[in-house]
Amino acid sequence: MKTIASSLILTLMLLAPEATAQQKDPKSSPPVQQGKGHPFACSDYSQSKIFVVTPEGKVEFEYPARHSNDIWVLPNGNLLFNSGKGVKEVNRDKKVVFSYECDSEVYACQRLENGNTFVGECNSGRLVEVDSKGKVVKEVRLLPKGKNGGHGFMRNARRLKNGHYLVAHYGPGYVREYDADGKQVMEIPAAGGPHSAIRLPNGNTLIACGDKGKQTQVFEVDPDGKTVWQIKRDELPGIRLAFMTGLQRLPNGNTVMTNWLGHGQFGKGPHLIEVTRDKEVVWTFADHKTMKTISSIQLLDVPGDVTKGEILH
């Protein structure tokens, strides 16, 4: 017995250095993805870039986009995104085929079914629709002309099928729905600072919030404002929600969320998280070598025409 025990101890001593070496080997770092991956397009606000990524997690396209916060892949494969004080559309050859510039910070854009482009101008508080040549064909003012709402007045915004507008007012701390003339018809308080809001087919509203007061969350409310689903900051095992920005609700009911890692959180969590309705994490993506702060995402394996509102993003 003593001989067997001595041999076992010797074996463990010989293996120990090898095990330690494996732990320190940078090649043994965690994989970029956990779970089944998706092809997707995303915007990286801090690096001022947009990316297209394969299901294996490899970047196959990138393009400069100043402080990009919203991105769409159009039916023709082109990418529409905000870029600083404007919006651009580029094709896969990286040629600009549409451009709109203004004097305000822009964090929201959307291609409409009629071919026009919706743009949310943050500082000026303007919601505009522009034609293919970049000419404004409709304007809705949420602030008096000449008033500056500041950097935090507006983040993501969407034109709804009924012609209304859904706007995330990050600084003020609420999501509002406005009619086609800019009259408020709904307000939803959103602790943490709302960044994005999606109107779902059942009439509910899905909202992603930032890190104000450490109240980071993603939640869904019904038309009466009652919360029917919610994920709080420390609710997912092993994951802390830093600052929630982009959203996509999938046909199977899962929700994909972008976990913006700014404000001192670089590298401290996954960029992307997919959860089921029961809050089970089924996919995470974290490429900290290539990306810093993913702010918007569109999965490319979900069928639908974005101009017709068929992608809930």
TORKOL-4160 file (C-alpha; in steps of 0.2 Angstrom, whole numbers, padded with zeros to 4 digits, m for minus):
313
<pt num="1" X="0000" Y="0000" Z="0000"/>
<pt num="2" X="0014" Y="0012" Z="0004"/>
<pt num="3" X="0022" Y="0009" Z="m0012"/>
<pt num="4" X="0006" Y="0012" Z="m0022"/>
<pt num="5" X="0003" Y="0028" Z="m0012"/>
<pt num="6" X="0021" Y="0034" Z="m0015"/>
<pt num="7" X="0019" Y="0031" Z="m0034"/>
<pt num="8" X="0003" Y="0041" Z="m0034"/>
<pt num="9" X="0011" Y="0056" Z="m0025"/>
<pt num="10" X="0025" Y="0056" Z="m0037"/>
<pt num="11" X="0014" Y="0055" Z="m0052"/>
<pt num="12" X="0004" Y="0070" Z="m0046"/>
<pt num="13" X="0020" Y="0080" Z="m0043"/>
<pt num="14" X="0026" Y="0077" Z="m0060"/>
<pt num="15" X="0009" Y="0082" Z="m0068"/>
<pt num="16" X="0007" Y="0098" Z="m0057"/>
<pt num="17" X="0019" Y="0109" Z="m0068"/>
<pt num="18" X="0010" Y="0103" Z="m0084"/>
<pt num="19" X="m0007" Y="0108" Z="m0077"/>
<pt num="20" X="0000" Y="0125" Z="m0071"/>
<pt num="21" X="0007" Y="0128" Z="m0088"/>
<pt num="22" X="m0010" Y="0124" Z="m0096"/>
<pt num="23" X="m0019" Y="0137" Z="m0085"/>
<pt num="24" X="m0006" Y="0150" Z="m0090"/>
<pt num="25" X="m0007" Y="0146" Z="m0108"/>
<pt num="26" X="m0016" Y="0160" Z="m0117"/>
<pt num="27" X="m0022" Y="0148" Z="m0130"/>
<pt num="28" X="m0033" Y="0140" Z="m0116"/>
<pt num="29" X="m0043" Y="0157" Z="m0114"/>
<pt num="30" X="m0062" Y="0155" Z="m0114"/>
<pt num="31" X="m0070" Y="0154" Z="m0132"/>
<pt num="32" X="m0078" Y="0169" Z="m0140"/>
<pt num="33" X="m0095" Y="0160" Z="m0140"/>
<pt num="34" X="m0104" Y="0149" Z="m0128"/>
<pt num="35" X="m0119" Y="0140" Z="m0136"/>
<pt num="36" X="m0125" Y="0140" Z="m0154"/>
<pt num="37" X="m0119" Y="0156" Z="m0163"/>
<pt num="38" X="m0128" Y="0167" Z="m0176"/>
<pt num="39" X="m0122" Y="0177" Z="m0191"/>
<pt num="40" X="m0125" Y="0195" Z="m0186"/>
<pt num="41" X="m0121" Y="0213" Z="m0190"/>
<pt num="42" X="m0117" Y="0225" Z="m0175"/>
<pt num="43" X="m0111" Y="0242" Z="m0171"/>
<pt num="44" X="m0096" Y="0246" Z="m0160"/>
<pt num="45" X="m0099" Y="0263" Z="m0152"/>
<pt num="46" X="m0082" Y="0265" Z="m0144"/>
<pt num="47" X="m0071" Y="0259" Z="m0159"/>
<pt num="48" X="m0083" Y="0269" Z="m0171"/>
<pt num="49" X="m0085" Y="0253" Z="m0182"/>
<pt num="50" X="m0098" Y="0242" Z="m0189"/>
<pt num="51" X="m0095" Y="0223" Z="m0191"/>
<pt num="52" X="m0103" Y="0208" Z="m0200"/>
<pt num="53" X="m0099" Y="0192" Z="m0191"/>
<pt num="54" X="m0101" Y="0174" Z="m0196"/>
<pt num="55" X="m0110" Y="0160" Z="m0186"/>
<pt num="56" X="m0092" Y="0154" Z="m0180"/>
<pt num="57" X="m0089" Y="0172" Z="m0173"/>
<pt num="58" X="m0077" Y="0178" Z="m0186"/>
<pt num="59" X="m0077" Y="0195" Z="m0193"/>
<pt num="60" X="m0080" Y="0195" Z="m0212"/>
<pt num="61" X="m0084" Y="0214" Z="m0214"/>
<pt num="62" X="m0080" Y="0230" Z="m0205"/>
<pt num="63" X="m0082" Y="0248" Z="m0209"/>
<pt num="64" X="m0078" Y="0265" Z="m0200"/>
<pt num="65" X="m0094" Y="0272" Z="m0192"/>
<pt num="66" X="m0092" Y="0286" Z="m0179"/>
<pt num="67" X="m0101" Y="0283" Z="m0163"/>
<pt num="68" X="m0112" Y="0270" Z="m0172"/>
<pt num="69" X="m0127" Y="0266" Z="m0161"/>
<pt num="70" X="m0140" Y="0258" Z="m0173"/>
<pt num="71" X="m0138" Y="0247" Z="m0188"/>
<pt num="72" X="m0148" Y="0238" Z="m0201"/>
<pt num="73" X="m0145" Y="0225" Z="m0214"/>
<pt num="74" X="m0156" Y="0229" Z="m0229"/>
<pt num="75" X="m0165" Y="0217" Z="m0240"/>
<pt num="76" X="m0151" Y="0220" Z="m0254"/>
<pt num="77" X="m0137" Y="0216" Z="m0241"/>
<pt num="78" X="m0132" Y="0234" Z="m0239"/>
<pt num="79" X="m0129" Y="0241" Z="m0221"/>
<pt num="80" X="m0138" Y="0256" Z="m0215"/>
<pt num="81" X="m0131" Y="0264" Z="m0199"/>
<pt num="82" X="m0129" Y="0281" Z="m0189"/>
<pt num="83" X="m0112" Y="0289" Z="m0190"/>
<pt num="84" X="m0109" Y="0304" Z="m0179"/>
<pt num="85" X="m0120" Y="0318" Z="m0185"/>
<pt num="86" X="m0129" Y="0308" Z="m0199"/>
<pt num="87" X="m0133" Y="0292" Z="m0207"/>
<pt num="88" X="m0125" Y="0281" Z="m0220"/>
<pt num="89" X="m0129" Y="0266" Z="m0231"/>
<pt num="90" X="m0114" Y="0256" Z="m0238"/>
<pt num="91" X="m0114" Y="0241" Z="m0249"/>
<pt num="92" X="m0103" Y="0226" Z="m0247"/>
<pt num="93" X="m0090" Y="0234" Z="m0258"/>
<pt num="94" X="m0089" Y="0248" Z="m0245"/>
<pt num="95" X="m0096" Y="0261" Z="m0257"/>
<pt num="96" X="m0108" Y="0274" Z="m0249"/>
<pt num="97" X="m0124" Y="0274" Z="m0258"/>
<pt num="98" X="m0134" Y="0285" Z="m0246"/>
<pt num="99" X="m0129" Y="0299" Z="m0234"/>
<pt num="100" X="m0138" Y="0311" Z="m0223"/>
<pt num="101" X="m0129" Y="0324" Z="m0212"/>
<pt num="102" X="m0136" Y="0336" Z="m0199"/>
<pt num="103" X="m0130" Y="0347" Z="m0185"/>
<pt num="104" X="m0136" Y="0336" Z="m0171"/>
<pt num="105" X="m0130" Y="0320" Z="m0164"/>
<pt num="106" X="m0139" Y="0305" Z="m0172"/>
<pt num="107" X="m0142" Y="0288" Z="m0163"/>
<pt num="108" X="m0156" Y="0281" Z="m0172"/>
<pt num="109" X="m0160" Y="0277" Z="m0190"/>
<pt num="110" X="m0173" Y="0266" Z="m0200"/>
<pt num="111" X="m0176" Y="0262" Z="m0218"/>
<pt num="112" X="m0195" Y="0264" Z="m0222"/>
<pt num="113" X="m0205" Y="0253" Z="m0234"/>
<pt num="114" X="m0208" Y="0268" Z="m0245"/>
<pt num="115" X="m0189" Y="0270" Z="m0247"/>
<pt num="116" X="m0187" Y="0285" Z="m0236"/>
<pt num="117" X="m0176" Y="0285" Z="m0221"/>
<pt num="118" X="m0181" Y="0289" Z="m0203"/>
<pt num="119" X="m0168" Y="0298" Z="m0193"/>
<pt num="120" X="m0169" Y="0303" Z="m0174"/>
<pt num="121" X="m0159" Y="0319" Z="m0171"/>
<pt num="122" X="m0154" Y="0319" Z="m0152"/>
<pt num="123" X="m0149" Y="0337" Z="m0148"/>
<pt num="124" X="m0162" Y="0345" Z="m0159"/>
<pt num="125" X="m0176" Y="0334" Z="m0154"/>
<pt num="126" X="m0181" Y="0331" Z="m0172"/>
<pt num="127" X="m0189" Y="0316" Z="m0180"/>
<pt num="128" X="m0186" Y="0317" Z="m0198"/>
<pt num="129" X="m0190" Y="0307" Z="m0214"/>
<pt num="130" X="m0178" Y="0310" Z="m0228"/>
<pt num="131" X="m0179" Y="0304" Z="m0247"/>
<pt num="132" X="m0166" Y="0295" Z="m0256"/>
<pt num="133" X="m0156" Y="0311" Z="m0260"/>
<pt num="134" X="m0155" Y="0316" Z="m0241"/>
<pt num="135" X="m0169" Y="0329" Z="m0243"/>
<pt num="136" X="m0180" Y="0331" Z="m0227"/>
<pt num="137" X="m0198" Y="0327" Z="m0233"/>
<pt num="138" X="m0206" Y="0326" Z="m0215"/>
<pt num="139" X="m0201" Y="0334" Z="m0199"/>
<pt num="140" X="m0208" Y="0331" Z="m0181"/>
<pt num="141" X="m0201" Y="0342" Z="m0167"/>
<pt num="142" X="m0201" Y="0336" Z="m0149"/>
<pt num="143" X="m0192" Y="0351" Z="m0144"/>
<pt num="144" X="m0195" Y="0370" Z="m0148"/>
<pt num="145" X="m0185" Y="0375" Z="m0163"/>
<pt num="146" X="m0168" Y="0382" Z="m0157"/>
<pt num="147" X="m0168" Y="0372" Z="m0140"/>
<pt num="148" X="m0154" Y="0360" Z="m0137"/>
<pt num="149" X="m0160" Y="0344" Z="m0128"/>
<pt num="150" X="m0142" Y="0339" Z="m0125"/>
<pt num="151" X="m0132" Y="0323" Z="m0127"/>
<pt num="152" X="m0144" Y="0312" Z="m0117"/>
<pt num="153" X="m0161" Y="0318" Z="m0124"/>
<pt num="154" X="m0164" Y="0304" Z="m0136"/>
<pt num="155" X="m0156" Y="0287" Z="m0140"/>
<pt num="156" X="m0165" Y="0274" Z="m0151"/>
<pt num="157" X="m0181" Y="0278" Z="m0159"/>
<pt num="158" X="m0193" Y="0269" Z="m0172"/>
<pt num="159" X="m0206" Y="0274" Z="m0183"/>
<pt num="160" X="m0221" Y="0262" Z="m0180"/>
<pt num="161" X="m0232" Y="0254" Z="m0193"/>
<pt num="162" X="m0247" Y="0266" Z="m0188"/>
<pt num="163" X="m0236" Y="0281" Z="m0192"/>
<pt num="164" X="m0232" Y="0284" Z="m0173"/>
<pt num="165" X="m0215" Y="0286" Z="m0166"/>
<pt num="166" X="m0207" Y="0276" Z="m0151"/>
<pt num="167" X="m0193" Y="0286" Z="m0143"/>
<pt num="168" X="m0181" Y="0281" Z="m0129"/>
<pt num="169" X="m0177" Y="0297" Z="m0119"/>
<pt num="170" X="m0162" Y="0291" Z="m0110"/>
<pt num="171" X="m0158" Y="0307" Z="m0100"/>
<pt num="172" X="m0176" Y="0310" Z="m0094"/>
<pt num="173" X="m0179" Y="0292" Z="m0090"/>
<pt num="174" X="m0194" Y="0287" Z="m0100"/>
<pt num="175" X="m0200" Y="0279" Z="m0117"/>
<pt num="176" X="m0213" Y="0289" Z="m0126"/>
<pt num="177" X="m0224" Y="0286" Z="m0140"/>
<pt num="178" X="m0229" Y="0301" Z="m0151"/>
<pt num="179" X="m0242" Y="0302" Z="m0165"/>
<pt num="180" X="m0238" Y="0307" Z="m0182"/>
<pt num="181" X="m0239" Y="0325" Z="m0177"/>
<pt num="182" X="m0228" Y="0323" Z="m0162"/>
<pt num="183" X="m0242" Y="0323" Z="m0149"/>
<pt num="184" X="m0238" Y="0312" Z="m0134"/>
<pt num="185" X="m0249" Y="0297" Z="m0133"/>
<pt num="186" X="m0240" Y="0285" Z="m0121"/>
<pt num="187" X="m0226" Y="0287" Z="m0108"/>
<pt num="188" X="m0217" Y="0272" Z="m0099"/>
<pt num="189" X="m0205" Y="0276" Z="m0085"/>
<pt num="190" X="m0189" Y="0267" Z="m0087"/>
<pt num="191" X="m0176" Y="0266" Z="m0072"/>
<pt num="192" X="m0158" Y="0265" Z="m0077"/>
<pt num="193" X="m0161" Y="0276" Z="m0093"/>
<pt num="194" X="m0169" Y="0269" Z="m0108"/>
<pt num="195" X="m0158" Y="0266" Z="m0123"/>
<pt num="196" X="m0169" Y="0256" Z="m0135"/>
<pt num="197" X="m0187" Y="0251" Z="m0136"/>
<pt num="198" X="m0196" Y="0239" Z="m0148"/>
<pt num="199" X="m0215" Y="0238" Z="m0151"/>
<pt num="200" X="m0220" Y="0220" Z="m0152"/>
<pt num="201" X="m0234" Y="0212" Z="m0163"/>
<pt num="202" X="m0245" Y="0209" Z="m0147"/>
<pt num="203" X="m0244" Y="0228" Z="m0143"/>
<pt num="204" X="m0231" Y="0226" Z="m0129"/>
<pt num="205" X="m0215" Y="0236" Z="m0128"/>
<pt num="206" X="m0198" Y="0229" Z="m0125"/>
<pt num="207" X="m0185" Y="0241" Z="m0117"/>
<pt num="208" X="m0167" Y="0240" Z="m0113"/>
<pt num="209" X="m0160" Y="0252" Z="m0100"/>
<pt num="210" X="m0143" Y="0259" Z="m0095"/>
<pt num="211" X="m0133" Y="0259" Z="m0079"/>
<pt num="212" X="m0140" Y="0275" Z="m0070"/>
<pt num="213" X="m0141" Y="0271" Z="m0051"/>
<pt num="214" X="m0135" Y="0253" Z="m0055"/>
<pt num="215" X="m0153" Y="0249" Z="m0061"/>
<pt num="216" X="m0148" Y="0241" Z="m0077"/>
<pt num="217" X="m0162" Y="0230" Z="m0084"/>
<pt num="218" X="m0172" Y="0224" Z="m0099"/>
<pt num="219" X="m0191" Y="0223" Z="m0097"/>
<pt num="220" X="m0207" Y="0221" Z="m0106"/>
<pt num="221" X="m0223" Y="0230" Z="m0103"/>
<pt num="222" X="m0241" Y="0228" Z="m0109"/>
<pt num="223" X="m0251" Y="0242" Z="m0117"/>
<pt num="224" X="m0257" Y="0247" Z="m0099"/>
<pt num="225" X="m0239" Y="0249" Z="m0093"/>
<pt num="226" X="m0239" Y="0233" Z="m0083"/>
<pt num="227" X="m0222" Y="0224" Z="m0082"/>
<pt num="228" X="m0224" Y="0206" Z="m0089"/>
<pt num="229" X="m0206" Y="0201" Z="m0091"/>
<pt num="230" X="m0190" Y="0208" Z="m0084"/>
<pt num="231" X="m0171" Y="0204" Z="m0082"/>
<pt num="232" X="m0162" Y="0214" Z="m0069"/>
<pt num="233" X="m0144" Y="0218" Z="m0067"/>
<pt num="234" X="m0138" Y="0203" Z="m0057"/>
<pt num="235" X="m0152" Y="0190" Z="m0061"/>
<pt num="236" X="m0142" Y="0179" Z="m0074"/>
<pt num="237" X="m0130" Y="0167" Z="m0066"/>
<pt num="238" X="m0112" Y="0172" Z="m0069"/>
<pt num="239" X="m0116" Y="0188" Z="m0079"/>
<pt num="240" X="m0118" Y="0206" Z="m0073"/>
<pt num="241" X="m0128" Y="0217" Z="m0085"/>
<pt num="242" X="m0118" Y="0232" Z="m0088"/>
<pt num="243" X="m0127" Y="0244" Z="m0099"/>
<pt num="244" X="m0141" Y="0237" Z="m0110"/>
<pt num="245" X="m0142" Y="0245" Z="m0127"/>
<pt num="246" X="m0148" Y="0235" Z="m0142"/>
<pt num="247" X="m0162" Y="0222" Z="m0143"/>
<pt num="248" X="m0169" Y="0209" Z="m0155"/>
<pt num="249" X="m0184" Y="0198" Z="m0151"/>
<pt num="250" X="m0183" Y="0182" Z="m0161"/>
<pt num="251" X="m0198" Y="0172" Z="m0168"/>
<pt num="252" X="m0195" Y="0158" Z="m0155"/>
<pt num="253" X="m0198" Y="0170" Z="m0141"/>
<pt num="254" X="m0180" Y="0172" Z="m0136"/>
<pt num="255" X="m0172" Y="0189" Z="m0134"/>
<pt num="256" X="m0155" Y="0194" Z="m0139"/>
<pt num="257" X="m0147" Y="0209" Z="m0130"/>
<pt num="258" X="m0132" Y="0219" Z="m0132"/>
<pt num="259" X="m0122" Y="0222" Z="m0116"/>
<pt num="260" X="m0113" Y="0238" Z="m0118"/>
<pt num="261" X="m0096" Y="0238" Z="m0109"/>
<pt num="262" X="m0092" Y="0256" Z="m0108"/>
<pt num="263" X="m0091" Y="0267" Z="m0092"/>
<pt num="264" X="m0076" Y="0257" Z="m0086"/>
<pt num="265" X="m0082" Y="0240" Z="m0090"/>
<pt num="266" X="m0072" Y="0235" Z="m0105"/>
<pt num="267" X="m0069" Y="0216" Z="m0106"/>
<pt num="268" X="m0079" Y="0213" Z="m0090"/>
<pt num="269" X="m0093" Y="0202" Z="m0098"/>
<pt num="270" X="m0101" Y="0196" Z="m0114"/>
<pt num="271" X="m0105" Y="0208" Z="m0128"/>
<pt num="272" X="m0121" Y="0198" Z="m0133"/>
<pt num="273" X="m0133" Y="0188" Z="m0123"/>
<pt num="274" X="m0147" Y="0177" Z="m0129"/>
<pt num="275" X="m0160" Y="0172" Z="m0116"/>
<pt num="276" X="m0176" Y="0162" Z="m0117"/>
<pt num="277" X="m0193" Y="0167" Z="m0110"/>
<pt num="278" X="m0188" Y="0158" Z="m0094"/>
<pt num="279" X="m0172" Y="0168" Z="m0093"/>
<pt num="280" X="m0160" Y="0153" Z="m0098"/>
<pt num="281" X="m0145" Y="0159" Z="m0106"/>
<pt num="282" X="m0142" Y="0150" Z="m0123"/>
<pt num="283" X="m0129" Y="0160" Z="m0131"/>
<pt num="284" X="m0116" Y="0173" Z="m0127"/>
<pt num="285" X="m0103" Y="0181" Z="m0138"/>
<pt num="286" X="m0087" Y="0190" Z="m0131"/>
<pt num="287" X="m0073" Y="0195" Z="m0143"/>
<pt num="288" X="m0064" Y="0207" Z="m0133"/>
<pt num="289" X="m0049" Y="0207" Z="m0144"/>
<pt num="290" X="m0059" Y="0214" Z="m0159"/>
<pt num="291" X="m0073" Y="0224" Z="m0151"/>
<pt num="292" X="m0076" Y="0235" Z="m0136"/>
<pt num="293" X="m0094" Y="0241" Z="m0134"/>
<pt num="294" X="m0107" Y="0233" Z="m0145"/>
<pt num="295" X="m0122" Y="0244" Z="m0145"/>
<pt num="296" X="m0134" Y="0237" Z="m0158"/>
<pt num="297" X="m0136" Y="0220" Z="m0167"/>
<pt num="298" X="m0146" Y="0212" Z="m0180"/>
<pt num="299" X="m0146" Y="0193" Z="m0182"/>
<pt num="300" X="m0144" Y="0188" Z="m0200"/>
<pt num="301" X="m0152" Y="0170" Z="m0199"/>
<pt num="302" X="m0169" Y="0178" Z="m0195"/>
<pt num="303" X="m0180" Y="0179" Z="m0210"/>
<pt num="304" X="m0190" Y="0195" Z="m0214"/>
<pt num="305" X="m0189" Y="0212" Z="m0223"/>
<pt num="306" X="m0183" Y="0226" Z="m0211"/>
<pt num="307" X="m0192" Y="0239" Z="m0221"/>
<pt num="308" X="m0209" Y="0231" Z="m0217"/>
<pt num="309" X="m0206" Y="0229" Z="m0199"/>
<pt num="310" X="m0203" Y="0210" Z="m0200"/>
<pt num="311" X="m0187" Y="0211" Z="m0190"/>
<pt num="312" X="m0190" Y="0215" Z="m0171"/>
<pt num="313" X="m0174" Y="0225" Z="m0168"/>
